[in-house]
Amino acid sequence: MDVLLPGIMPRSEELVRATRDFERGRTLRRELEEARRADAQGLRRLQEGLPYVSPGMLAWGDLLRPFAEIIPGCTVGGLARFFETNTFWRTLELPPDAAVDGSRLDAWVQRYFLTDGLFKKEEGLVFTLPFPLVFRDFSRGCSLERIAELLIRAAEPLVKLPNKVLCLFEPGFGYRDFAGGVARSARFSDDDRRVGAEFIARLKALSPTPVYLVSAFFPLGGDLEYFLDLPADGFGVDLYANPLDDFLDRLPDGKALLAGVLNTGSTLVESPDVLRGVLARLRDGLPEDKIHLTPNGPAELLPRAVLEAKVANLRELP
């Protein structure tokens, strides 16, 4: 059993203040970068001793915006609400023939995944990328097949680094349009599902790096069979929206479970007794090395101090 923190982490109050001051012209970029680096060092201390450390992705803003830096002709567009939350992602405007500029990848990886050298290429790290379906939801201009190609190219230098895990974030599984009463998951056509499966298979063919598929927010419902049939090495599940027994009974043999036990929709710190009870049930159904305790959704939705308290509580479990 270990703790795994995929995705973008919340910024501290100090970094929020430094960002605001920079955007208003009151400080220099150098000062902002120093604040961001200090924040990333704080995240490292929070995760000290874990087999895989999250660099925090503090420079990202959202999971799509930095891709504009490596795709010629791509521009950052307007804001779009991020599912049922009070946060927003910037949409990407992509040319129909969008392609990744390989000459920009090394610098991109250094900045956005290794925090300009604070995290080393050889150490155990967890990287996060969007799954092609959510990338399509927040972009315009090219096909899902083309998006999958972009993500494969961007992921290649990451999965070829030693001692890493790659998490693919897809909150669209099980999503419902509550206003219209229509199952939004129906927007995943047979072709969409084929592209998603082939995308994971191609990533796994590049290297032995474990690839985990992480859902969030919603009961998986009619998407559950497809979700668990995808060729990932493990699956991230929101245990506040999905009964644990559904996954202990149906998780394919040899697959890991990223058990979403930290609620990112609440500032209430989980009771140690409740966490111990969930962990005991997980240990009854899965090998120890297939259990990863994680947030149930994007950690960035929490205040930084609350996330730190939740993680510290989780790490005290026997």
C-alpha positions as CSV (number, residue, x, y, z in Angstrom):
1,M,0.0,0.0,0.0
2,D,1.2,3.5,-0.8
3,V,-0.1,7.0,-1.2
4,L,-0.2,8.4,-4.8
5,L,-1.0,12.0,-5.7
6,P,-1.7,12.3,-9.4
7,G,-2.6,15.6,-11.1
8,I,-2.3,19.2,-10.3
9,M,-1.8,20.1,-6.6
10,P,-3.2,23.2,-4.9
11,R,-1.0,26.2,-4.6
12,S,-0.1,27.6,-1.2
13,E,-1.3,31.0,-0.2
14,E,2.2,32.3,-0.7
15,L,2.2,31.1,-4.3
16,V,-1.3,32.4,-5.0
17,R,-0.1,35.8,-3.7
18,A,3.0,35.8,-5.8
19,T,1.1,34.8,-8.9
20,R,-1.4,37.6,-8.3
21,D,1.4,40.2,-7.7
22,F,3.1,39.1,-10.9
23,E,0.0,39.3,-13.0
24,R,-0.6,42.9,-11.7
25,G,3.0,43.9,-12.5
26,R,4.1,44.2,-8.9
27,T,6.9,41.6,-9.0
28,L,9.3,40.1,-11.5
29,R,8.9,36.6,-13.1
30,R,12.1,35.5,-11.2
31,E,10.3,36.1,-7.9
32,L,7.3,34.1,-9.1
33,E,9.5,31.2,-10.2
34,E,11.2,31.3,-6.8
35,A,7.8,31.1,-5.1
36,R,6.7,28.2,-7.3
37,R,10.0,26.3,-6.6
38,A,9.5,26.8,-2.8
39,D,6.0,25.5,-3.1
40,A,7.2,22.4,-5.0
41,Q,9.8,21.8,-2.3
42,G,7.0,21.8,0.2
43,L,5.1,19.2,-1.8
44,R,8.3,17.1,-1.9
45,R,8.5,17.2,1.9
46,L,4.9,16.2,2.2
47,Q,5.6,13.1,0.2
48,E,9.0,12.2,1.7
49,G,9.6,8.5,1.6
50,L,6.8,7.6,-0.9
51,P,7.9,5.4,-3.8
52,Y,6.5,7.9,-6.4
53,V,6.4,11.6,-5.7
54,S,4.1,14.1,-7.5
55,P,6.0,17.2,-8.7
56,G,2.7,19.1,-8.2
57,M,2.3,20.5,-11.8
58,L,2.1,24.0,-10.2
59,A,2.9,25.8,-13.5
60,W,0.1,24.1,-15.4
61,G,-3.1,26.1,-14.7
62,D,-5.0,23.2,-16.2
63,L,-4.1,20.0,-18.0
64,L,-4.4,21.4,-21.5
65,R,-2.9,24.9,-21.5
66,P,0.8,23.9,-21.7
67,F,0.3,21.9,-24.8
68,A,0.0,25.1,-26.8
69,E,3.8,25.6,-26.2
70,I,4.7,22.4,-28.1
71,I,2.0,22.4,-30.9
72,P,2.7,25.0,-33.6
73,G,-0.4,26.9,-34.6
74,C,-2.2,26.0,-31.4
75,T,-3.7,28.9,-29.4
76,V,-5.2,29.2,-25.9
77,G,-8.9,30.1,-26.1
78,G,-11.7,31.0,-23.7
79,L,-12.8,29.5,-20.5
80,A,-15.0,26.5,-20.2
81,R,-16.5,25.1,-17.0
82,F,-14.7,22.0,-15.7
83,F,-17.5,19.5,-15.4
84,E,-19.7,20.2,-12.3
85,T,-17.1,22.2,-10.4
86,N,-16.5,25.9,-9.9
87,T,-13.2,25.8,-11.8
88,F,-12.6,26.4,-15.4
89,W,-10.1,25.2,-18.1
90,R,-8.9,27.2,-21.0
91,T,-9.9,25.6,-24.3
92,L,-7.3,24.9,-27.0
93,E,-7.7,26.0,-30.6
94,L,-5.9,23.4,-32.7
95,P,-5.1,23.3,-36.4
96,P,-6.6,20.3,-38.2
97,D,-3.1,19.0,-38.9
98,A,-1.8,19.6,-35.4
99,A,1.5,18.0,-34.5
100,V,4.0,18.2,-31.6
101,D,7.3,20.0,-32.3
102,G,9.8,17.5,-31.1
103,S,12.5,20.2,-30.7
104,R,10.5,21.8,-27.9
105,L,9.8,18.6,-25.9
106,D,13.0,18.5,-23.8
107,A,12.5,22.0,-22.4
108,W,8.8,21.3,-22.0
109,V,9.4,18.2,-19.9
110,Q,12.0,20.0,-17.8
111,R,9.7,22.9,-17.0
112,Y,6.3,21.2,-16.6
113,F,7.2,17.8,-15.3
114,L,10.6,18.2,-13.6
115,T,10.1,21.7,-12.2
116,D,13.2,23.1,-13.9
117,G,15.5,20.4,-12.4
118,L,14.1,20.3,-8.8
119,F,12.9,16.7,-9.6
120,K,15.4,14.4,-11.2
121,K,14.9,12.2,-14.2
122,E,16.0,9.1,-12.4
123,E,13.8,9.4,-9.2
124,G,10.4,7.9,-8.7
125,L,7.8,10.3,-10.0
126,V,4.1,10.2,-11.0
127,F,3.2,12.1,-14.2
128,T,-0.3,13.0,-15.3
129,L,-1.7,13.6,-18.8
130,P,-5.2,14.1,-20.0
131,F,-6.9,11.1,-21.7
132,P,-7.8,11.8,-25.3
133,L,-11.6,12.1,-24.6
134,V,-11.3,14.9,-22.0
135,F,-8.7,16.6,-24.2
136,R,-11.3,16.6,-27.0
137,D,-13.9,18.0,-24.6
138,F,-11.8,21.1,-24.0
139,S,-10.3,21.7,-27.4
140,R,-11.4,22.6,-30.9
141,G,-10.2,21.9,-34.4
142,C,-9.0,18.4,-34.9
143,S,-10.1,14.8,-34.6
144,L,-9.8,12.4,-31.7
145,E,-7.4,10.3,-33.6
146,R,-5.2,13.4,-34.1
147,I,-5.4,14.2,-30.4
148,A,-4.3,10.7,-29.5
149,E,-1.3,11.2,-31.8
150,L,-0.4,14.4,-30.0
151,L,-0.6,12.8,-26.6
152,I,1.4,9.8,-27.6
153,R,4.2,12.1,-28.9
154,A,4.1,14.2,-25.7
155,A,4.0,11.1,-23.5
156,E,6.9,9.2,-25.2
157,P,9.8,11.1,-23.4
158,L,8.0,10.7,-20.1
159,V,7.3,7.0,-20.2
160,K,10.9,6.3,-21.3
161,L,12.3,7.8,-18.2
162,P,13.1,5.2,-15.5
163,N,11.1,4.6,-12.3
164,K,7.9,6.5,-13.3
165,V,4.2,5.9,-13.4
166,L,1.9,7.7,-15.8
167,C,-1.7,8.6,-14.8
168,L,-4.2,9.4,-17.6
169,F,-7.0,11.6,-16.2
170,E,-10.5,11.1,-17.6
171,P,-13.4,12.5,-15.5
172,G,-15.9,11.9,-18.3
173,F,-16.7,8.3,-17.5
174,G,-20.2,8.0,-16.1
175,Y,-20.9,11.7,-16.6
176,R,-24.6,12.6,-16.9
177,D,-26.3,15.8,-18.3
178,F,-28.5,16.3,-15.2
179,A,-30.3,19.3,-16.8
180,G,-31.5,17.3,-19.8
181,G,-31.6,13.9,-18.3
182,V,-29.5,12.5,-21.1
183,A,-26.6,10.1,-20.6
184,R,-23.6,12.1,-21.7
185,S,-21.5,8.9,-21.8
186,A,-23.5,8.1,-25.0
187,R,-21.2,10.7,-26.6
188,F,-18.5,8.0,-26.5
189,S,-19.1,6.3,-29.8
190,D,-17.7,2.9,-30.8
191,D,-14.9,4.8,-32.6
192,D,-14.2,6.9,-29.5
193,R,-13.9,3.7,-27.4
194,R,-11.6,2.1,-30.0
195,V,-9.3,5.1,-30.1
196,G,-9.1,5.2,-26.3
197,A,-8.2,1.5,-26.0
198,E,-5.6,1.8,-28.8
199,F,-4.1,4.9,-27.2
200,I,-3.4,3.0,-23.9
201,A,-2.1,0.0,-25.8
202,R,0.3,2.1,-27.8
203,L,1.6,3.9,-24.6
204,K,2.2,0.5,-23.0
205,A,4.2,-0.6,-26.0
206,L,6.6,2.2,-25.6
207,S,8.1,1.2,-22.3
208,P,7.4,-0.8,-19.1
209,T,6.2,2.3,-17.3
210,P,2.9,1.5,-15.5
211,V,-0.1,3.4,-17.1
212,Y,-3.1,4.1,-14.8
213,L,-6.4,5.4,-15.9
214,V,-8.0,7.7,-13.4
215,S,-11.7,8.6,-13.2
216,A,-13.3,11.2,-10.9
217,F,-16.6,12.7,-9.7
218,F,-19.3,10.3,-11.0
219,P,-20.8,6.8,-10.6
220,L,-19.3,4.9,-13.5
221,G,-22.6,3.2,-14.3
222,G,-22.9,2.0,-17.9
223,D,-19.2,3.0,-18.6
224,L,-17.9,0.5,-15.9
225,E,-17.5,-2.5,-18.2
226,Y,-15.6,-0.4,-20.9
227,F,-13.5,1.3,-18.2
228,L,-12.3,-1.9,-16.6
229,D,-11.8,-3.6,-20.0
230,L,-9.2,-0.9,-21.1
231,P,-5.6,-2.2,-21.1
232,A,-4.3,0.0,-18.3
233,D,-2.2,-1.4,-15.5
234,G,-4.6,0.1,-12.9
235,F,-7.7,2.1,-12.4
236,G,-8.5,5.2,-10.3
237,V,-12.0,5.3,-8.8
238,D,-13.9,7.9,-6.7
239,L,-15.0,5.8,-3.8
240,Y,-17.4,8.5,-2.7
241,A,-19.4,8.0,-5.9
242,N,-18.8,4.3,-6.4
243,P,-19.2,1.4,-3.9
244,L,-15.9,-0.2,-3.1
245,D,-17.3,-3.7,-3.4
246,D,-18.1,-3.1,-7.1
247,F,-14.4,-2.8,-7.8
248,L,-13.0,-5.4,-5.5
249,D,-15.3,-8.0,-7.2
250,R,-14.8,-6.8,-10.8
251,L,-11.2,-5.5,-10.9
252,P,-9.3,-7.7,-13.4
253,D,-6.6,-9.9,-12.0
254,G,-3.2,-8.3,-11.6
255,K,-4.6,-4.7,-11.9
256,A,-3.9,-2.0,-9.4
257,L,-6.7,0.1,-7.7
258,L,-6.1,3.8,-7.1
259,A,-8.6,4.1,-4.3
260,G,-10.0,7.6,-4.1
261,V,-10.4,7.9,-0.3
262,L,-9.5,11.6,0.1
263,N,-12.6,13.7,-0.7
264,T,-11.5,16.7,-2.8
265,G,-15.1,18.1,-2.7
266,S,-14.9,18.7,1.1
267,T,-12.5,20.4,3.5
268,L,-13.4,17.9,6.2
269,V,-10.3,15.8,7.0
270,E,-11.2,12.1,6.9
271,S,-11.5,10.2,10.1
272,P,-8.5,7.9,10.7
273,D,-11.0,5.2,11.9
274,V,-12.9,5.4,8.6
275,L,-9.7,5.3,6.5
276,R,-8.4,2.3,8.5
277,G,-11.7,0.5,7.8
278,V,-11.5,1.1,4.0
279,L,-7.9,0.0,4.0
280,A,-8.7,-3.2,5.8
281,R,-11.4,-4.0,3.2
282,L,-8.9,-3.2,0.4
283,R,-6.3,-5.5,1.9
284,D,-8.9,-8.3,2.1
285,G,-9.5,-8.1,-1.6
286,L,-6.2,-7.0,-3.2
287,P,-2.4,-7.7,-2.8
288,E,-0.7,-4.9,-0.9
289,D,1.3,-3.8,-3.9
290,K,-1.9,-3.2,-5.9
291,I,-3.3,-0.7,-3.5
292,H,-2.7,3.0,-4.0
293,L,-4.5,5.5,-1.8
294,T,-5.3,8.7,-3.6
295,P,-7.6,11.7,-3.7
296,N,-11.0,11.0,-5.3
297,G,-10.7,13.9,-7.8
298,P,-8.5,16.8,-8.6
299,A,-6.5,17.7,-5.5
300,E,-6.3,21.3,-6.8
301,L,-9.9,21.8,-5.7
302,L,-8.8,21.8,-2.1
303,P,-6.9,24.6,-0.1
304,R,-3.3,23.6,0.2
305,A,-3.4,23.4,4.0
306,V,-6.4,21.0,3.9
307,L,-4.7,18.7,1.4
308,E,-1.6,18.6,3.5
309,A,-3.7,17.6,6.6
310,K,-5.6,14.9,4.6
311,V,-2.4,13.4,3.2
312,A,-0.6,13.5,6.6
313,N,-3.5,11.7,8.1
314,L,-3.5,9.1,5.3
315,R,0.2,8.5,5.7
316,E,-0.2,7.6,9.4
317,L,-2.2,4.5,8.5
318,P,-0.4,1.2,9.5
